[in-house]
């Protein structure tokens, strides 16, 4: 019986006598304002610069919750002194909630701010994309306090700035509506987005290594002149495609920096699907003999998916001294 009691006592001590798990750090609350001096005519941006926060809350004036967004725009309807408070919630719920406060004095405006209609404005990162490719939308509206994004595919968003991607090909209209305080007035602006498949039109080589990494020339010095294609400079050919199904371009013999950019135009556009594509630069040299035999040396290889990359019809591939541009169009 005594042994049983000691065993139970030891078991209890394992749970009660072991040190408790360490509490995680509190978040560093931080609050930024786009203006420190303003009137009732102005719209200011209130932004969280907190670090280590799971999320933040912004309160204005009487302590009412204004937003849980990390960045908002706000207009004060009446003059006065206001305290803007940001609460930063830590990732560990046992840690303290921290806050940052700023006191602002709002002067009475001339009445042109809140009475004037809002001006909707936004900038889009891409207007031609493939399905699944993300676009970024940055709001540049003025005299507005609330926003509604309509992406034209049945989805909407109320954030100040946002991102979006489309699942299917087609033409879509993004509409941003900006609302004045109290929704007294609104203004809208639209932008057309073309969503479709990318088709490769051609390639352009902008730079390459003129010697091997060892410092040797790409081709050996011939014992006597053989003519074009037998110099020490690389005879550049580009092969491209998926897996082992690669197509070769025409050869540019004895290429130097003076030949750049080297361009290859495709006779027929090639669809860039979601597969991993290979673009391999080769030196199509020759081994001297009778007759000479072709000897292909790999100069550089680019391997990448392409349907989710690019902007304004150009995809840029870079590796060391090599830079290759791919030109495409959306269909």
Secondary structure, 3 states (H helix, E strand, C coil): CHHHHHHHHHHHHHHHCCCCCCCCCCCECCEEECCCCEECCCCEEEEECCECEEEEEEEECCCEEEECCCEEEECCCCCEEEEEEEEEEECCCCCCCEEEEEEEEEECCCCCCCCCCCECCEEECCCEECCCCCEEEEECCECCCEEEEECCCCCEECCCCEEECCCCCEEEEEEEEEECHHHCCEEEEEEEEEECCEEEEEEEEEECCCCCCCCCCCCCCCCCCCCCCCCCCCCEEEEEEECCEEEECCCECCCCHHHCCEEEEEEEEEEECCCEEEEEEEEEEEECCCCCEEEEEEEEEEEEECCCCCECCEEEEEECCEEEEEEEEEC
